[in-house]
């Protein structure tokens, strides 16, 4: 897998872990362990930094030699109630500020969906929220990455479910700091994925998340696998991603009650080995 | 919902139930109960007719005034082992014969996927199987309906996950007895559903399955809802389906451990009331 990573990185330096992947560890432990494993990047989940001094944390990450790749996650813009939509905008301004404070260049967006209304309405609300927030984020040096989610999350999590929809939405918003994030878990099944990646400019692609789809998948949210444990054709998709000119990290984002219940040092070792494989 | 059904049918006559929807009932009970409720059609699941005399069953259905709408299900054509692909072809010939024996004009196909190989390979194998089987089915007066399945089933159940893929596949096969089946559960999320339905000719659309997507969905296979229990915009989709010129039944296909554990007379009543609503 590492053959396609940026040539300036060596070992596991092109690898980034999402803190949620090793959720049992406090972020301070994660920073220490990731760095010790030679991993180059960290994507911070918001819940991992609750009650933390962000300046202290930022320094700790820097001292450990890790790059903050992104902050997960903003979004959830869709609601059939105006008050909720406004609250989401406010919440996202806080997320953007947090990203800025942590030195994260990117906020990953799970755009939201409201089962009380049509997906088409949710999509318009998401568009409007992005138009509102993009300048706010730009002023703080933060990019906004639209992550299309698997269609099985179209009820409550995201009305943006294919790469095409994410790309077209980003283009409609038309701000250079609004782009897309590709996660193989959400998009591997799409027969148009290759063609859509070919349409993407590298400057539209802000992030690349990897993991695997287990067979059978026993829980819709928390049964993701380590790369190689499932049926996602990761090498092929990674090649398509790199052919866009994308030179960012391979970010490992795994939600798994199975893995969270295991020894996290062992899990980390399995992830770095799977990535080298 | 009933406003858009064929004008020649009255009451619940435009409604069809899949035997799996009332799985606790033996098919003989289902026939009796559906007919008593004024339901016009029955779609037979293969497991419901195991060890039955098909001639006796066919007569019973006819005497009850029910129309056999389709037989569920054939397919599972994809495999990375030739022997398994050949076995699937043989099995599907048996399904086609069973449909013919039961007077079912249509076999619904869950086309299959093999997590050991690329989805693109599975798609080619599905195409090849359809080319092989279409004449066999045509000789017996049976149509083959490609049912695109939700992308969450792309690992083992079907490599055909959007209406576009199903339509394009049917057109590639190019036989008049090969078409598509639309199920709202699988396709409701697709932003291109309306546009794709507009591209469909009525003679390409062989069946229409309805139910609802519950929020939250607690099991990937067996937590479907009765129409109105979830977030699928059924009235809108039904309008699009009817605008193709489709004049077939609204087929209720619900897999639900929750509903299967309840009194089936009550479930049937809820379904017919939901359909009228």
Interface residues (C-beta under 8 A of the other chain):
Chain A: X115 X116 X118 X119 X120 X123 X150 X151 X152 X154 X155 X156 X161 X162 X165 X188 X189 X190 X191 X213 X215 X216 X217 X220 X230 X231 X233 X236
Chain B: X115 X116 X118 X119 X120 X123 X150 X151 X152 X154 X155 X156 X161 X162 X165 X188 X189 X190 X191 X213 X215 X216 X217 X220 X230 X231 X233 X236
